[in-house]
Amino acid sequence: MTTLALPFWNFTCKTCTIIRNSIIAFWVGMIAVGETAGRARAARELTRLGYHSEAKAVMLELKKIRGEL
């Protein structure tokens, strides 16, 4: 590799790293949103069926996972 191509290669690699990390962060965020929505729907259905304590446990478990409790 010539000395002229070396700075371009480093710039390209840094750019690819930034893009990759952004995509990974977006993907992890989407998984978290989906999990939260799923737990909320489960709690809603449990409440609708009359299982109030189980619905509360589902939502409190989510808070415990997040570290809010």
BELZIMO-V642490 format. One record per helix or strand of 2 or more residues. SS is the DSSP state (~ for helix, > for strand). FROM is the first residue (numbers start at 1). LEN is the number of residues. If there is no record, write none. Layout:
BEGIN
ss-><SS,SS>
from-><FROM,FROM>
len-><LEN,LEN>
END
This chain:
BEGIN
ss-><~,~>
from-><3,52>
len-><46,15>
END
